[in-house]
Amino acid sequence: MHSKTVRWMVVLLALVLVMGAVGWYKLLREVEQTSLKEASAAEWFKYGSIGSEEEQGVPYWIWRVLPKMFPEYLPGPGGYAALGVPWEQGQELPVGFSKKTIGFPRVAFNCAFCHSARYRLKEDEPPTIMVPGPGNTVRPQDYARFLAAAANDARFNSDDILEQISLIYELPWLDRQLYRYLIIPMTKKALIQYGQTFAWAQEKPPWGTGRIDPFNPIKFGILQMGIDTTIGNADMMPLWNLKVREGDALHWDGLNTDLHEVVISSAIGDGMTYKAIAHDSLDRIEAWLQEVPPPASPFDARKGADSPYFLDKQLAAKGKTIYEKNCAECHAPEGKRHRTVIPVEEVGTDRHRVDMWTAEAAKRYNAYQEDYDWGMRHFRDVDGYVAVPHDGLWLRGPYLHNGSVPTLRDMLRKPEDRPQVFYRGYDLFDPINVGFVSQGEEAERIGFRYDTGVPGNSNQGHLFGTDLPQDRKEALLEYLKTL
């Protein structure tokens, strides 16, 4: 009798071990992204993991079928392309998304989701994708809204989702059971919770295309500060040529002065946890961002005089002198105020972003640990905006920290003469005004209607150069085309 009991216990233990091993293999086993092992730094930036799949990842096969099941929750036709994400031919995912197996394949966004520019110099040419550029076409808030709306729909259930998956892929029997009883129900619950966590955003002005509120989610989430009425909406920034000097102000408002902390904290904001720190990936990204050059200007004196991209070298030379007198102190690398914080009272631009960040927020982020010492030391309170570099200036539009001025020509106009309403997100470049086309039928069809009368959207301030005579403005604009 005793030996029989022992045999049953051995069998039971073996079953438990087998089930545990299968559960680990199917639900928790982490697999290296071998397809990217030999990839360039740019390719890794586009598709590599930053460690957010465990916390923010959506099961790949669910992610694949959601646009077909719930197209009414997207801002337009075309599946995920309606969100403005750049998509390279032959790639299974848009730029800015990584696919990694943690038990099962999962999809999460990475740094390139916000830092990939898409542009066309001519209407009939295919788009060029530039990383790590400003994400001028992407709609991050609409992506979050889409996932939450889909999860709250009654059709987000195991039967309907598995039926749609079966049309494109035959899941093995065990995987089907895991999807039916665990993965789909857990994903639904997580996405509903995700939507509830960001419900506060519905009460604030929309981010719109090419913009995001990056730090209020941090304040209200990991820093556990109470939800407030502040508005942190800001334009996506390019990340090229980030070989910064010690003490250089980073982000739009200079709330941090350490590039390594900026990279780490950005990954935390995107869902990276201490259990999934992608040290090698983030180190590689940080090194690359210091080396990758800005995109070369499309304006060239060798082009025909009838080309909209023809550069008048003599006029540009006059403009350079004007630039050195009026702009270089703040925006040229040798300028004494370059990458420093200019008080908001001096620059006169919309102060909502500055008011969003507080001394308490900086204190909490510097002390943030959550079971792991992240080593944050350089977050600080600020009261102004950074005099950002002008490298790659032609592709940085719309301009100002909140993206409230569509073109460089508009920047040289007084605020009352700048466009009060325009459309963001159309990828066709405007070589005459230097920015993106922001008016007209196609811009209205594709773009987000930007109203400068909405709180946080003001186009006031930055009056530098607005008093110049028109001929000197034209010369300055010609030089700005070269940057």
C-alpha positions, 0 to 999 in steps of 0.5 A: 500500500505504501509503495502504491502511494509513493508511485502515485505521488511520483506520477503526480509530481511528474505531472505537476513538473510537466504542466509547469514546464509546458506553462513556462514554455507557452506563457513565459519563455523569453526568446531572443529577437534573432531576426535582428541580431545582425541588423543595423542600429537603424533597423534595431531602432525601428523594430527592436524590443525595448523591454515593454512587451511583458507590460504593454505587449498585445498578443500578436495574433490578436493584434493582427485581427483587431483592425479587421474586426473593429475598423469603426474604432480607427480614424480611417480606412487601411487598418493600422496605417490609418494611425499614420504609422510609417510602414515599409514594404515587405515588413510585417509590422509598421515602423515603431513596433517590435515583435517578441516571444514571451511564451507567445508572440507579442507586439509592443511599440518602441522608441521609433513609434514617436520618432520616425518621420515620413515625408514626400518631396513631390506628390507622386513619389513614395514616402521616405521614412527617416529615423530617428525623426519627429513622428509627424504623421503618427496618432498615438492617442488614437492607437490607445483609444482603438485598443480600449474601444475594441476591448470594450466591444462584446465581439472581443471574445474568444469565439470571434477572435479565434474565428478571425485568426483561423482565416490567416493562421492555424493555431496548434491545438494547445495554443488554441486552448490557451488563447481561448481560456487564458490569453484572450480573456486576459488581454481583454481585461488588460486593455479595458484596464489600460483604457480606464487608466488613461480615461483622464486624457478624454477630459483634456485637449486631444493630442492630435497627429504628431503630438503626445503628452509624455509626462502626465501619464508618468505623473499620474501612473508610476509617480502616483501623483493625483490627476490634475488639470495640467496639459502636457501636449507637445510635438514629437522631437527628432533624436538625431545628433544627440552628442550633448555636452554635460549639463545640456538641457534635454526634452522641450523644457529641459526637465532632464540634463542626462541623455542616459536617464532620458533613454531609460525613463522614456523606455519606462514610460513605454512600459519597460519594467526592471524585470525586462530591462533591455540593457544591450538594446538601450545602450545600442540606441543611446550610442547610435543617437549620438552618432546619427546625422540629421537628414540632408536638406533637399534644397540645392543650388545645383537644381534648376532655377524652376525647381521649388527646391532650387537654392539661391546661394547668394540670397542664402549667404545674406541670410546667414549673416542675418541668422548669425545676428538674430538666431545663432546665440540660441540655436547654433552649437557655438551659441552661448544659450544653445541647449539652455532653458530660455524663460517662458516669460522671455520667449512668450510661447504657450506655458502649459507644458512648463506648468505641467512639470513640477518640483514634486514630479522631479523629486519623485522621479529622481527617487523612483525605484519600484523594487529597482534603483534606476539611478535617476538623479537629473530630473529638475523643475523648469520654467522655460523652453530649450533653445533647440538645435536647428540641425535638420530644421527643414524636417522639424515642422510644425514648429515650436514645442507644441507644433503650433506653427506649420512652416518656417515662413509662418515663424517669421510672421507675427502671431496674429498673422500666423495660421489660426487653424491648420491641418497636421499629419499630411506628409507632403513637403511644402518647399515654398513655405518650408514645412508640411502642406497644412491646408487644402482638400488632401491635408484636411482629409488626412490631417488633424484639425489644429486649432490654436485657440484650444488650451495648450495650442497657442501659437503666440511668442517667439517673436525673434525675426518677426520685425525684419523687413520682408527682403531680409525675411526672404534671405533668412528663410533661404538660409534656413533651408540649408540647415 
